Amino acid sequence: MSSDDDSDEDERSRSSENDDSEEEEGEELSTSRLLARRRRSAKAREKVLKRASFAKLLQLAKPDSRWILFGLLSLLFRLPFSVSMPHFVAMTIGAVVDGNQQKFMKNVRYFLCAGVINGLLDFWNVFLFSFAQTRIVRRLRRDVFRSILRKKIEWFDSRTTGRVASMLSSDCGEIASDLSWVFRNCVECVVRVLGVSAYLVWLDYRLGALATAAVPASAIANHFYGKWMARNSARVQETLASANDVAHEAIGNVRTVRAFANEAYENDRYGFAVSRWYKESVEQAIFSGGYFTIFYSLISSCFVPVMILYVGGRLALDEDMGAEKLVAAMLYQSQLQEYFGQLLNAFTSLFKASGSATEVFNCLEEEGEEEEEEEEIGKEKNKKLMKMDSFKGHVQFQNVTFSYPSTSSSATTTNVLNSVSFEVKPNEVVKLQGVSGRGKTTCLHLLQKFYKVNRGAITLDGVNIDSLSSEWLRKRVISIVSQEPVLFSGTIFDNIVYGSDEFDVVFDGNGRNESNIPREVYERVVKAAKAALIYDDIALDLFSKKIGERGCTLSGGQKQRVAIARALFADPKILLLDEPTSALDAESEKIVIEALKRASKGRTVLVVSHSNNHLMLEDRVVRL
């Protein structure tokens, strides 16, 4: 019996193993299919994005079409005079050969007249196209910056500051440089190429055919060269952005780099990043050098001219064509190749700009901004809420579950909060306490609508915050004092009123001072500074002292108290305090706690702390 049982058990085990292997094979097959489908979808999306960015690049000029139209009109008016100048040169040389004094003087006068008119009109070509281009780039930079500031916080979680800054500066600058070819030269080159080709055919159809023989081959080659250049340009900008990442991080944390004597490591790290950019740039230089050598230096500037010179010379020697026609053909052939090359460069620059612009237009068009529709709905609701006398600042977390978007796509999603519920009553001070990683700061982020909860709800006076305007919530209801307060490089006054829209911002180079701000605002700044116990330290430097990047000229306690004054100036109903004293010494902590006590009066306050030490602020403790 035991042997039968063992055999049955072995058979069941083998059957189970077969089932498991089949399931694994099925899972692997389904996974491979899913990955293949994702790759196909990504490639299709990439093609659509390239087409979209290429079309969008051309549409950038639409708001400035008036200036471009004026430029085109002046260009079209100028070109006949410019194109005719080699003709008068050839006719003048022919007159000299024939000894015709009258014809000689007439063509010299014609040449001078055409040259003067061409020169005077060229100013308007350069100015109008450059003016339109500058306006386009200014608008693009503003649109990109506006779009960046409206992105959801999760968008920034997946990108470094250096990469975003590189997109705003380097990518937009590359687009500006390449667009100069398109708007300045494209139309001019088209008109010149067509005009010169027609003239050569009219002059002598045999020489005209020779002069235009290389045009189709050059156009085909330029098409493939342009596509390669677009891909290479995207790689160049990507590697440049990576180098900017390293530089931005090292320079922004230079004190830490210096403190650990780690300059050599940062040099190596930046050198490696720059080497990747160098490799891509050298590849571009080699490919471009080969392309221009073959199609410009050899075909356009050597082989085609020598054919025209030989055939035209034979015709002139056989007295089948005048010598001045050969001179004209050589002059115009040179001009034809020059401007056809510039035309191809214009299209190459457009391809290159489309490669550089891909990331820029993705930023402008992809999802990731706070929904306008919800914002508009929120504004309508918030207008009523802001007028309600019963608004008291009652906060409730109701079975909130949340995981950060940057990790929610992984196989094992880790929830930072799991069915968390608590409330903060109006004018109550509640401390969220717990060890690191329990989601204390995350609760503050969710209350500020930096992220959306996965499940559950957060309410403000019984209203789900998802239906409220983010801008109104952050400007009118909530203020925060962080563990590491972020100050900007302006004056102390600028930092205290940061976020206020009650008066016009002054960007005249002189900054804000007592003469250009309302008296009421000044008094409120002084009141907030006194409540934060920072006024005595800054009274003389309120408008004049530049505090440096991130407030580096202030002590830790002073920065924290300026941040408290900034929060109080907004007069929020809800005050968020994220580890406000953890980085301070005992003396500074004592002053800051006293400032926080004053700031907490008459407000709903949510304090985050991982220690058991009481700040002598809280009415109640919620442990996460």
VEXPA-699879 format. One line per 8 residues: number of its first residue (from 1); their letters; for each residue z, y, x of C-alpha. Coordinates in nm, 2 decimals. Example, Ala and Ser with C-alpha at 12.3 -4.5 7.8 and 13.67 -1.06 7.14 Angstrom:
residues 2
1	AS	0.78,-0.45,1.23 ~ 0.71,-0.11,1.37
***
This chain:
residues 624
1	MSSDDDSD	0.00,0.00,0.00 ~ 0.08,0.24,0.28 ~ -0.25,0.19,0.45 ~ -0.43,0.25,0.12 ~ -0.23,0.57,0.07 ~ -0.32,0.68,0.43 ~ -0.69,0.62,0.37 ~ -0.68,0.81,0.05
9	EDERSRSS	-0.49,1.09,0.22 ~ -0.75,1.10,0.50 ~ -1.03,1.11,0.25 ~ -0.87,1.40,0.06 ~ -0.82,1.58,0.39 ~ -1.18,1.53,0.49 ~ -1.29,1.65,0.15 ~ -1.07,1.95,0.17
17	ENDDSEEE	-1.20,2.03,0.52 ~ -1.56,2.00,0.39 ~ -1.47,2.23,0.10 ~ -1.31,2.48,0.34 ~ -1.61,2.47,0.57 ~ -1.85,2.52,0.28 ~ -1.64,2.81,0.16 ~ -1.64,2.96,0.51
25	EGEELSTS	-2.01,2.91,0.54 ~ -2.06,3.07,0.20 ~ -1.83,3.36,0.30 ~ -2.02,3.40,0.63 ~ -2.35,3.39,0.45 ~ -2.24,3.64,0.19 ~ -2.10,3.86,0.47 ~ -2.42,3.85,0.67
33	RLLARRRR	-2.62,3.94,0.36 ~ -2.38,4.22,0.28 ~ -2.41,4.36,0.64 ~ -2.79,4.32,0.63 ~ -2.80,4.51,0.30 ~ -2.58,4.78,0.44 ~ -2.81,4.81,0.75 ~ -3.11,4.84,0.53
41	SAKAREKV	-2.94,5.10,0.31 ~ -2.83,5.30,0.62 ~ -3.18,5.30,0.76 ~ -3.32,5.41,0.42 ~ -3.06,5.68,0.39 ~ -3.14,5.79,0.75 ~ -3.51,5.83,0.66 ~ -3.42,6.03,0.35
49	LKRASFAK	-3.18,6.25,0.54 ~ -3.45,6.32,0.81 ~ -3.71,6.41,0.54 ~ -3.45,6.62,0.37 ~ -3.34,6.80,0.68 ~ -3.71,6.86,0.78 ~ -3.79,7.01,0.44 ~ -3.46,7.20,0.43
57	LLQLAKPD	-3.54,7.35,0.77 ~ -3.86,7.50,0.63 ~ -3.68,7.62,0.33 ~ -3.44,7.82,0.54 ~ -3.69,8.11,0.54 ~ -3.71,8.14,0.16 ~ -3.45,8.42,0.12 ~ -3.62,8.62,0.39
65	SRWILFGL	-3.97,8.56,0.27 ~ -4.03,8.93,0.23 ~ -3.98,9.00,0.60 ~ -4.18,8.70,0.70 ~ -4.46,8.81,0.47 ~ -4.47,9.16,0.63 ~ -4.48,8.99,0.97 ~ -4.77,8.77,0.85
73	LSLLFRLP	-4.97,9.07,0.72 ~ -4.92,9.26,1.04 ~ -5.02,8.95,1.24 ~ -5.33,8.89,1.03 ~ -5.43,9.25,1.08 ~ -5.37,9.24,1.45 ~ -5.54,8.91,1.54 ~ -5.91,9.02,1.49
81	FSVSMPHF	-5.85,9.28,1.76 ~ -5.67,9.04,1.99 ~ -5.93,8.76,1.94 ~ -6.22,8.99,2.00 ~ -6.10,9.11,2.35 ~ -6.25,8.82,2.55 ~ -6.58,8.88,2.37 ~ -6.60,9.24,2.50
89	VAMTIGAV	-6.51,9.12,2.85 ~ -6.80,8.87,2.84 ~ -7.04,9.13,2.70 ~ -6.93,9.38,2.97 ~ -6.99,9.13,3.25 ~ -7.33,9.05,3.09 ~ -7.42,9.42,3.09 ~ -7.33,9.45,3.46
97	VDGNQQKF	-7.55,9.15,3.54 ~ -7.83,9.30,3.34 ~ -7.77,9.65,3.48 ~ -7.74,9.80,3.13 ~ -7.53,10.11,3.17 ~ -7.51,10.20,2.80 ~ -7.41,9.85,2.69 ~ -7.15,9.84,2.97
105	MKNVRYFL	-6.98,10.16,2.86 ~ -6.99,10.07,2.49 ~ -6.81,9.73,2.55 ~ -6.55,9.89,2.78 ~ -6.47,10.14,2.50 ~ -6.45,9.86,2.24 ~ -6.22,9.66,2.47 ~ -5.99,9.95,2.52
113	CAGVINGL	-5.98,10.03,2.15 ~ -5.90,9.67,2.06 ~ -5.64,9.64,2.33 ~ -5.45,9.95,2.22 ~ -5.45,9.85,1.85 ~ -5.34,9.50,1.94 ~ -5.06,9.62,2.16 ~ -4.92,9.86,1.90
121	LDFWNVFL	-4.93,9.60,1.62 ~ -4.77,9.34,1.84 ~ -4.43,9.53,1.81 ~ -4.42,9.46,1.44 ~ -4.50,9.10,1.49 ~ -4.22,9.04,1.74 ~ -3.97,9.26,1.55 ~ -4.03,9.13,1.19
129	FSFAQTRI	-4.03,8.76,1.29 ~ -3.73,8.80,1.52 ~ -3.55,8.99,1.25 ~ -3.62,8.72,0.99 ~ -3.51,8.45,1.23 ~ -3.19,8.63,1.32 ~ -3.10,8.67,0.95 ~ -3.18,8.30,0.89
137	VRRLRRDV	-2.95,8.19,1.17 ~ -2.67,8.42,1.06 ~ -2.69,8.28,0.71 ~ -2.70,7.92,0.84 ~ -2.39,7.98,1.05 ~ -2.20,8.13,0.76 ~ -2.31,7.85,0.52 ~ -2.21,7.58,0.76
145	FRSILRKK	-1.87,7.75,0.83 ~ -1.81,7.80,0.46 ~ -1.90,7.43,0.40 ~ -1.67,7.31,0.68 ~ -1.37,7.50,0.54 ~ -1.43,7.35,0.19 ~ -1.44,6.99,0.31 ~ -1.17,6.76,0.20
153	IEWFDSRT	-0.90,6.69,0.46 ~ -1.02,6.33,0.50 ~ -1.36,6.47,0.63 ~ -1.17,6.62,0.92 ~ -0.97,6.30,0.98 ~ -1.29,6.13,1.09 ~ -1.41,6.41,1.32 ~ -1.27,6.59,1.62
161	TGRVASML	-1.24,6.96,1.64 ~ -1.48,6.98,1.93 ~ -1.75,6.79,1.74 ~ -1.72,7.02,1.44 ~ -1.72,7.33,1.67 ~ -2.03,7.20,1.85 ~ -2.22,7.15,1.53 ~ -2.14,7.51,1.44
169	SSDCGEIA	-2.23,7.66,1.77 ~ -2.47,7.43,1.97 ~ -2.66,7.28,1.68 ~ -2.71,7.61,1.50 ~ -2.81,7.77,1.83 ~ -3.06,7.49,1.90 ~ -3.21,7.54,1.55 ~ -3.24,7.92,1.62
177	SDLSWVFR	-3.41,7.86,1.95 ~ -3.66,7.61,1.81 ~ -3.73,7.81,1.49 ~ -3.85,8.10,1.71 ~ -4.16,7.90,1.80 ~ -4.22,7.82,1.44 ~ -4.20,8.16,1.28 ~ -4.34,8.36,1.57
185	NCVECVVR	-4.62,8.14,1.69 ~ -4.72,7.88,1.43 ~ -4.93,8.11,1.20 ~ -5.07,8.31,1.49 ~ -5.18,7.99,1.67 ~ -5.34,7.85,1.36 ~ -5.54,8.17,1.30 ~ -5.64,8.19,1.67
193	VLGVSAYL	-5.74,7.83,1.70 ~ -5.95,7.85,1.38 ~ -6.10,8.18,1.48 ~ -6.18,8.08,1.84 ~ -6.33,7.75,1.73 ~ -6.56,7.92,1.48 ~ -6.66,8.18,1.74 ~ -6.75,7.91,2.00
201	VWLDYRLG	-6.95,7.71,1.75 ~ -7.13,8.04,1.66 ~ -7.18,8.12,2.02 ~ -7.34,7.78,2.11 ~ -7.27,7.47,1.91 ~ -7.29,7.25,2.22 ~ -7.02,7.44,2.40 ~ -6.82,7.47,2.08
209	ALATAAVP	-6.83,7.09,2.04 ~ -6.71,7.04,2.40 ~ -6.43,7.30,2.37 ~ -6.29,7.14,2.06 ~ -6.34,6.77,2.17 ~ -5.98,6.73,2.30 ~ -5.82,6.88,1.98 ~ -5.80,6.55,1.77
217	ASAIANHF	-5.66,6.34,2.06 ~ -5.40,6.61,2.14 ~ -5.30,6.64,1.77 ~ -5.24,6.26,1.75 ~ -5.05,6.25,2.07 ~ -4.84,6.54,1.96 ~ -4.75,6.37,1.64 ~ -4.59,6.07,1.82
225	YGKWMARN	-4.44,6.30,2.08 ~ -4.28,6.51,1.81 ~ -4.12,6.21,1.64 ~ -3.98,6.09,1.97 ~ -3.86,6.44,2.05 ~ -3.67,6.46,1.72 ~ -3.48,6.14,1.79 ~ -3.41,6.24,2.15
233	SARVQETL	-3.29,6.58,2.04 ~ -3.05,6.42,1.80 ~ -2.91,6.21,2.09 ~ -2.89,6.51,2.32 ~ -2.69,6.71,2.06 ~ -2.47,6.40,2.00 ~ -2.38,6.36,2.37 ~ -2.33,6.74,2.40
241	ASANDVAH	-2.09,6.73,2.11 ~ -1.90,6.44,2.28 ~ -1.87,6.65,2.60 ~ -1.75,6.95,2.39 ~ -1.49,6.72,2.24 ~ -1.34,6.64,2.58 ~ -1.35,7.00,2.69 ~ -1.19,7.13,2.37
249	EAIGNVRT	-0.91,6.88,2.39 ~ -0.83,6.93,2.76 ~ -0.85,7.31,2.74 ~ -0.65,7.32,2.42 ~ -0.38,7.11,2.57 ~ -0.40,7.25,2.92 ~ -0.02,7.28,2.96 ~ 0.02,6.91,2.90
257	VRAFANEA	-0.26,6.83,3.14 ~ -0.10,7.04,3.40 ~ 0.25,6.90,3.33 ~ 0.13,6.55,3.40 ~ -0.09,6.66,3.70 ~ -0.38,6.49,3.52 ~ -0.66,6.72,3.61 ~ -0.85,6.46,3.80
265	YENDRYGF	-0.85,6.22,3.50 ~ -0.98,6.50,3.27 ~ -1.24,6.59,3.52 ~ -1.36,6.23,3.53 ~ -1.36,6.21,3.15 ~ -1.56,6.53,3.11 ~ -1.79,6.42,3.39 ~ -1.87,6.09,3.22
273	AVSRWYKE	-1.94,6.27,2.89 ~ -2.17,6.53,3.06 ~ -2.34,6.24,3.25 ~ -2.44,6.09,2.91 ~ -2.59,6.43,2.81 ~ -2.76,6.45,3.15 ~ -2.92,6.11,3.11 ~ -3.07,6.19,2.77
281	SVEQAIFS	-3.19,6.54,2.90 ~ -3.35,6.39,3.21 ~ -3.53,6.13,2.99 ~ -3.65,6.42,2.77 ~ -3.77,6.61,3.09 ~ -3.96,6.30,3.22 ~ -4.13,6.23,2.89 ~ -4.22,6.59,2.84
289	GGYFTIFY	-4.35,6.62,3.19 ~ -4.58,6.33,3.15 ~ -4.70,6.45,2.81 ~ -4.78,6.80,2.93 ~ -4.94,6.68,3.26 ~ -5.18,6.45,3.07 ~ -5.28,6.66,2.77 ~ -5.24,7.01,2.91
297	SLISSCFV	-5.28,7.02,3.28 ~ -5.55,6.75,3.31 ~ -5.74,6.73,2.98 ~ -5.71,7.08,2.84 ~ -5.70,7.28,3.17 ~ -5.92,7.07,3.39 ~ -6.15,6.81,3.23 ~ -6.26,7.01,2.92
305	PVMILYVG	-6.32,7.34,3.12 ~ -6.52,7.15,3.39 ~ -6.74,7.00,3.12 ~ -6.81,7.34,2.96 ~ -6.87,7.49,3.30 ~ -7.12,7.22,3.40 ~ -7.31,7.20,3.07 ~ -7.30,7.58,3.02
313	GRLALDED	-7.41,7.64,3.38 ~ -7.70,7.40,3.35 ~ -7.81,7.58,3.03 ~ -7.78,7.92,3.20 ~ -7.98,7.80,3.50 ~ -8.25,7.66,3.27 ~ -8.25,8.01,3.10 ~ -8.16,7.84,2.77
321	MGAEKLVA	-7.85,8.06,2.74 ~ -7.74,8.39,2.88 ~ -7.48,8.41,3.15 ~ -7.25,8.62,2.93 ~ -7.22,8.34,2.68 ~ -7.10,8.10,2.95 ~ -6.84,8.36,3.05 ~ -6.74,8.40,2.69
329	AMLYQSQL	-6.72,8.02,2.64 ~ -6.49,7.98,2.95 ~ -6.26,8.27,2.84 ~ -6.24,8.15,2.48 ~ -6.20,7.79,2.59 ~ -5.90,7.88,2.79 ~ -5.75,8.08,2.50 ~ -5.83,7.79,2.26
337	QEYFGQLL	-5.64,7.54,2.48 ~ -5.35,7.79,2.53 ~ -5.29,7.86,2.16 ~ -5.36,7.50,2.05 ~ -5.09,7.40,2.30 ~ -4.86,7.66,2.15 ~ -4.94,7.53,1.80 ~ -4.85,7.18,1.91
345	NAFTSLFK	-4.53,7.31,2.07 ~ -4.44,7.49,1.74 ~ -4.47,7.16,1.55 ~ -4.28,6.98,1.83 ~ -4.01,7.24,1.81 ~ -4.00,7.19,1.44 ~ -3.94,6.81,1.49 ~ -3.69,6.89,1.76
353	ASGSATEV	-3.51,7.14,1.53 ~ -3.51,6.88,1.25 ~ -3.33,6.64,1.49 ~ -3.07,6.90,1.58 ~ -3.04,7.01,1.22 ~ -2.97,6.66,1.08 ~ -2.59,6.69,1.13 ~ -2.59,7.05,1.01
361	FNCLEEEG	-2.77,6.97,0.69 ~ -2.56,6.66,0.64 ~ -2.26,6.89,0.65 ~ -2.41,7.12,0.40 ~ -2.53,6.85,0.16 ~ -2.32,6.54,0.19 ~ -2.02,6.47,-0.04 ~ -1.68,6.57,0.09
369	EEEEEEEE	-1.62,6.92,-0.05 ~ -1.37,6.98,-0.32 ~ -1.55,6.93,-0.65 ~ -1.67,7.26,-0.79 ~ -1.66,7.13,-1.15 ~ -1.30,7.03,-1.12 ~ -1.22,7.36,-0.95 ~ -1.38,7.56,-1.24
377	IGKEKNKK	-1.20,7.35,-1.50 ~ -0.88,7.41,-1.29 ~ -0.93,7.78,-1.28 ~ -0.96,7.80,-1.66 ~ -0.64,7.60,-1.70 ~ -0.46,7.78,-1.42 ~ -0.53,8.12,-1.58 ~ -0.32,8.01,-1.87
385	LMKMDSFK	-0.05,7.84,-1.65 ~ 0.00,8.15,-1.44 ~ 0.07,8.35,-1.75 ~ 0.33,8.10,-1.89 ~ 0.68,8.24,-1.87 ~ 0.82,7.88,-1.88 ~ 0.66,7.79,-1.54 ~ 0.95,7.68,-1.33
393	GHVQFQNV	0.83,7.45,-1.05 ~ 0.94,7.11,-1.18 ~ 0.78,6.84,-0.95 ~ 0.75,6.48,-1.04 ~ 0.60,6.18,-0.85 ~ 0.53,5.90,-1.10 ~ 0.46,5.56,-0.95 ~ 0.25,5.71,-0.67
401	TFSYPSTS	0.06,5.46,-0.45 ~ -0.16,5.60,-0.17 ~ -0.35,5.50,0.15 ~ -0.53,5.73,0.38 ~ -0.91,5.73,0.32 ~ -0.98,5.67,0.69 ~ -0.81,5.33,0.66 ~ -0.88,5.23,0.30
409	SSATTTNV	-1.22,5.08,0.39 ~ -1.07,4.83,0.63 ~ -1.01,4.46,0.54 ~ -0.64,4.50,0.51 ~ -0.56,4.83,0.34 ~ -0.21,4.97,0.43 ~ -0.05,5.17,0.17 ~ 0.16,5.46,0.30
417	LNSVSFEV	0.33,5.50,-0.04 ~ 0.39,5.21,-0.28 ~ 0.49,5.30,-0.64 ~ 0.70,5.60,-0.53 ~ 0.88,5.79,-0.80 ~ 1.12,6.08,-0.78 ~ 1.15,6.43,-0.92 ~ 1.26,6.77,-0.79
425	KPNEVVKL	1.40,6.99,-1.06 ~ 1.34,7.37,-1.07 ~ 1.53,7.56,-0.81 ~ 1.66,7.23,-0.66 ~ 1.66,7.15,-0.29 ~ 1.57,6.78,-0.23 ~ 1.55,6.62,0.11 ~ 1.31,6.33,0.16
433	QGVSGRGK	1.47,6.11,0.42 ~ 1.35,5.79,0.60 ~ 1.23,5.65,0.92 ~ 0.89,5.74,1.06 ~ 0.59,5.60,0.88 ~ 0.75,5.59,0.53 ~ 0.52,5.86,0.39 ~ 0.75,6.17,0.38
441	TTCLHLLQ	0.50,6.41,0.52 ~ 0.23,6.24,0.31 ~ 0.42,6.34,0.00 ~ 0.38,6.70,0.10 ~ 0.01,6.65,0.17 ~ -0.04,6.50,-0.17 ~ 0.15,6.78,-0.34 ~ -0.08,7.03,-0.17
449	KFYKVNRG	-0.38,6.83,-0.30 ~ -0.51,6.75,0.05 ~ -0.57,6.39,-0.08 ~ -0.59,6.22,-0.42 ~ -0.34,5.95,-0.50 ~ -0.48,5.59,-0.55 ~ -0.26,5.52,-0.84 ~ 0.01,5.71,-1.03
457	AITLDGVN	0.03,6.08,-1.08 ~ 0.20,6.40,-0.94 ~ 0.29,6.66,-1.20 ~ 0.39,7.02,-1.19 ~ 0.59,7.12,-1.50 ~ 0.44,6.81,-1.67 ~ 0.08,6.90,-1.58 ~ -0.11,6.66,-1.35
465	IDSLSSEW	-0.20,6.86,-1.03 ~ -0.55,6.70,-1.04 ~ -0.63,6.94,-1.32 ~ -0.52,7.24,-1.13 ~ -0.72,7.46,-0.90 ~ -0.65,7.38,-0.53 ~ -0.69,7.74,-0.43 ~ -0.45,7.87,-0.69
473	LRKRVISI	-0.20,7.59,-0.62 ~ -0.19,7.67,-0.25 ~ -0.20,8.05,-0.28 ~ 0.03,8.11,-0.58 ~ 0.26,7.82,-0.61 ~ 0.32,7.64,-0.28 ~ 0.40,7.75,0.07 ~ 0.49,7.53,0.37
481	VSQEPVLF	0.68,7.56,0.69 ~ 0.58,7.28,0.93 ~ 0.75,7.11,1.22 ~ 0.50,7.27,1.46 ~ 0.41,7.60,1.29 ~ 0.05,7.70,1.35 ~ 0.01,8.07,1.42 ~ -0.32,8.25,1.49
489	SGTIFDNI	-0.40,8.47,1.78 ~ -0.38,8.81,1.60 ~ -0.07,9.02,1.56 ~ 0.26,8.92,1.40 ~ 0.17,9.13,1.09 ~ -0.16,8.94,1.06 ~ 0.02,8.61,1.07 ~ 0.28,8.70,0.81
497	VYGSDEFD	0.02,8.82,0.56 ~ -0.22,8.53,0.63 ~ -0.36,8.39,0.31 ~ -0.30,8.71,0.11 ~ -0.60,8.85,-0.08 ~ -0.42,9.16,-0.21 ~ -0.59,9.41,0.02 ~ -0.92,9.43,0.21
505	VVFDGNGR	-0.94,9.25,0.55 ~ -1.00,9.50,0.83 ~ -1.25,9.37,1.10 ~ -1.33,9.71,1.26 ~ -1.21,9.62,1.60 ~ -0.88,9.82,1.57 ~ -0.71,9.56,1.35 ~ -0.46,9.63,1.08
513	NESNIPRE	-0.21,9.91,1.12 ~ 0.02,10.13,0.90 ~ -0.27,10.36,0.82 ~ -0.50,10.11,0.67 ~ -0.27,9.89,0.46 ~ -0.09,9.97,0.13 ~ 0.27,10.08,0.16 ~ 0.38,9.82,-0.08
521	VYERVVKA	0.24,9.54,0.14 ~ 0.41,9.68,0.45 ~ 0.74,9.69,0.27 ~ 0.70,9.33,0.15 ~ 0.62,9.22,0.51 ~ 0.94,9.39,0.63 ~ 1.14,9.22,0.35 ~ 1.00,8.88,0.43
529	AKAALIYD	1.06,8.93,0.81 ~ 1.42,9.04,0.74 ~ 1.48,8.74,0.51 ~ 1.35,8.51,0.79 ~ 1.58,8.68,1.04 ~ 1.28,8.77,1.26 ~ 1.25,9.14,1.19 ~ 1.48,9.26,1.47
537	DIALDLFS	1.27,9.07,1.72 ~ 0.94,9.20,1.61 ~ 1.00,9.54,1.46 ~ 0.84,9.73,1.75 ~ 0.55,9.49,1.79 ~ 0.46,9.42,1.43 ~ 0.11,9.56,1.46 ~ 0.05,9.60,1.83
545	KKIGERGC	0.15,9.27,2.00 ~ -0.11,9.00,2.02 ~ 0.08,8.67,2.02 ~ -0.19,8.46,2.19 ~ -0.34,8.13,2.09 ~ -0.11,7.93,1.86 ~ 0.16,8.20,1.92 ~ 0.21,8.10,2.28
553	TLSGGQKQ	0.39,8.43,2.37 ~ 0.67,8.35,2.12 ~ 0.96,8.11,2.16 ~ 0.99,7.80,1.94 ~ 1.25,7.96,1.72 ~ 1.05,8.29,1.68 ~ 0.74,8.10,1.58 ~ 0.93,7.90,1.32
561	RVAIARAL	1.08,8.22,1.18 ~ 0.74,8.39,1.17 ~ 0.62,8.09,0.98 ~ 0.91,8.12,0.74 ~ 0.83,8.49,0.69 ~ 0.47,8.40,0.62 ~ 0.58,8.15,0.35 ~ 0.82,8.40,0.19
569	FADPKILL	0.55,8.68,0.18 ~ 0.35,8.46,-0.06 ~ 0.66,8.45,-0.28 ~ 0.60,8.08,-0.37 ~ 0.78,7.90,-0.65 ~ 0.78,7.57,-0.44 ~ 0.87,7.57,-0.07 ~ 0.79,7.27,0.15
577	LDEPTSAL	0.98,7.23,0.48 ~ 0.85,6.96,0.71 ~ 1.10,6.89,0.98 ~ 1.16,7.26,1.03 ~ 1.43,7.24,1.30 ~ 1.35,6.91,1.48 ~ 1.19,7.08,1.78 ~ 1.45,7.36,1.83
585	DAESEKIV	1.75,7.40,2.05 ~ 2.10,7.43,1.89 ~ 2.10,7.81,1.90 ~ 1.76,7.85,1.75 ~ 1.83,7.58,1.49 ~ 2.13,7.76,1.37 ~ 1.93,8.08,1.32 ~ 1.64,7.90,1.15
593	IEALKRAS	1.88,7.71,0.91 ~ 2.03,8.04,0.81 ~ 1.68,8.18,0.75 ~ 1.59,7.87,0.54 ~ 1.90,7.91,0.33 ~ 1.79,8.26,0.24 ~ 1.43,8.14,0.18 ~ 1.55,7.86,-0.05
601	KGRTVLVV	1.72,8.08,-0.31 ~ 1.55,8.07,-0.65 ~ 1.29,7.82,-0.54 ~ 1.21,7.45,-0.57 ~ 1.24,7.32,-0.22 ~ 1.13,6.98,-0.07 ~ 1.26,6.91,0.28 ~ 1.13,6.63,0.50
609	SHSNNHLM	1.36,6.48,0.76 ~ 1.40,6.14,0.92 ~ 1.76,6.20,1.04 ~ 2.08,6.16,0.86 ~ 2.20,6.50,0.97 ~ 2.25,6.74,0.69 ~ 2.07,7.08,0.71 ~ 2.33,7.23,0.47
617	LEDRVVRL	2.04,7.31,0.25 ~ 1.98,7.01,0.03 ~ 2.14,6.94,-0.31 ~ 2.02,6.58,-0.32 ~ 1.87,6.32,-0.09 ~ 1.58,6.09,-0.18 ~ 1.53,5.80,0.06 ~ 1.18,5.65,0.11
***
